[in-house]
């Protein structure tokens, strides 16, 4: 059975002028993870932060840091982000010529490992390695910018993965997750939900997270597993 439903506020949507307070706000509101997007301006058309900022976040945060490497050379930089305090590292299969080697390296550093696939990438790209990671991250928008609308076709990809992955592998969805879309991704089989503006754009962040969790729990199903609640 996959892990419990988890809500991961994306710091990309936070106010970086008061990032420490934004982090504490999300944690006190019930965040299970903090999602940290690393963009290099090459693999995606945007630039965000590097290891020094992640290290600063680590000094403030108590929730695990879910670090998503949207960079061209994840094998070169993964260790730096682990050193900075990442609790999990997800890299894109599209830029990993030796995904098995990268999985092995991350595991050797004793952090969780995820593999991400962009909307255009078929799930066949992770055949043979998907069972060796802790989570598969399905990008439900084109990576690079927050605030996009969920691409409906990506929900079918989640559903196909849910029918194929072993139960110990979580399915994470990232992009366009809101009160309007979380139920369909949960019903398809996702159990980790990255949400940005749906949380940081609300004054009542505890209410926002509670609502997302409730909607996901009500809709959640996974082929081969029983219906979950947040307590499982």
N, C-alpha and C positions, 0 to 999 in steps of 0.2 A: 504494500500500500504506500502511496506517495506521502510525503510529509504534509503537515497541516497547512491550511490556507494561511498565506502570509501576504501582508500589505507592505510594499516597499516604496515609500515616498521618494521621488526623484529630486535630488538636490539641484538639478538643472533648472527647476522651476522656482527655487528659493531665492530670496533677496540676499545677494552676496554681500551687501553692505552691512548686514547684521547676521552673518551666517551662523555664528554660535547660537544666537537666540532662535533662529529658524530650526536648527538641529534639535535643540531642547524642546521647542514647540512640537515638532513632529514626534519626538520620542514620548513626551508626556501625553500626546494624543493617541498613542497606541501603536506606533510604527513597529513592525517586526524587524525590518531591515532598513538601511539607508542606501539608496541606489545612487551610485556615483558614476557619471558618464565621463569617459576620457576620450576626447576627440582631438585629432592631430591636424585637421585642415587638409588632409591628403586622402585618407580612406573615406572620410566624410567632409562635406564642405563647411566645416565649422571647427573652431579651436576652443577648448575649455581649459582644463587644469592639468597639472602634472603631479609628480610624487610629493613635492614639497607641500602643496595644498592638501593632498590626502593625509599627509602626516599631521598637519595642523587640525584637520577634521577629526583625526583619531584622538587627539588630545582632548577634544570636546565631547565626542560621541560615546555613548555606551552601547547603542545598538550595533549589530554587526554591519560592516561595510561591504556592500555588494558592488564590486567594481567591474564595470563593463568597458572593456578595451575596444574602442572603435578607432583603431590605429592600424597602419599598414604593416608594422613589424612587431606584433605582440610578443614574439619569442625574445626579442631584444630587450623589451621593457617590463615584462611581467614581474621579474624579480624585484625591480625597483619599487613597484607598487605593493608587492608583498612586504618588502622591507618597511614601506611607509605605513603599513597597518591594515591592508586589505584582508578581510576574512574570507572572501571568495573572489575569484578571478574568472570572468567570462571573456573569451576571445572569439573572433569571427572565423569560421571555417574558410571563408573566401580568401583570407590572407594568411593562411597557415599551411605552408607546403608540407610540414611534418606535424600534423595535429597530434599524433600519438606521442611523439617526443615532447611536445609542449604539455600535454596532459600529464605525462610522467614527471616532468620537471615541477609543475605546480603541485602535484600530489606530494612530491618529495619535500616540498616546503611546508607541508601540513596545513594547507588551506583548501577550501572547497574549490572545485573546478566546474565551469560551465562552458558550453559551446553555443555560440549564437549564429543564427541564420537570418539573412536579410529577406525582404519580401520576395525578391526574384529567385532566391535559391531554393532548389528542390530539396526535400528531406533526404533524397538519395545521397546527397553530399556528405551526410554524416553516418552513412551505413558503416557498420563495423566499429565505430567509436562511440556511438551514442550511449551504449550500455555502460561505458567506462567513466562517464562523468556524473556529477551530482545533479546537474540540471541542464536542460536544453532551453535556451532562450529564443523564443520566436519573436522577431521584430514585426510588429503589427502596423508599423509605419516605415517610411524610408528613413534610415538612420541619419542623424545630423542636427535635427532641430526639434525642440519641444513644441507642444501645442497643436500637433497635427491630428487629423481625423483617422481613426482606425480603418485600415484597408480590409473590407469584408472578406475577401478571398483568403486572407491569412488565418481566419477562424477555421476554415477547412483544413489547413495545414496542421493546426493544433489538434484537430480531431483525428487526423491520420496518425500523427505522432502518438497520441494517447492510446491508440489501438495497437501500436508496435513496441513502445518502450517498456522495459521492465518496470515493475512497480516502484523500485527504489529511486528512479530518476524523476525528479520534479520537472514540471513544465512551467516556465516563466514567460509571461507576455509583457512586452514593453512597447508602448506607443498607443496613444488615443484611448487609454483606459479611464473610464469615468463611470458614473452611476448609470449612464445610458448603455454602456458596452460591456461592463464587467460580467454580467450574467451570461451573455452568449459565449464569452471566452471560458468562463468557469464550466458551463455546461459541456463545452467541447473537450474539457479535460485539463485546463491550466489550474495551477494551485498557488503560484506566486505571481503577484500583480504589481507592476511598476506603474505608479500614478504620479503625475507632476502637478499640473494646474488644478486637477480635481481635488488636490489636497492643499497645496500651498496657495491656491487662488481663493480659498475659503477662509472666512474669519473663524468659523467653528471647525477646527481641524479634527478634533476628537469626534465630532458628529460625522464629518466626512469619512473618516476611516471606519467608524462603526457601521455606517451605511454601506460602504463598499464591502466590508467583511460580511455583513448580513446578506447582501444580494448575492455574493459569491457562494456563501454557504448554502443558500436556498437553491441555487442552480447547479451546484457541483455534481458532476458524475465522472466516472472514469471506467472505461471498459475493463472488466476483470477485477474491479475493486468495489467495495461498498460505498454508499454515500457517506460523505464526511461532514462533520461539524467542526467548528473552530476548536473544540476541546480535544479533538483526536490528534 
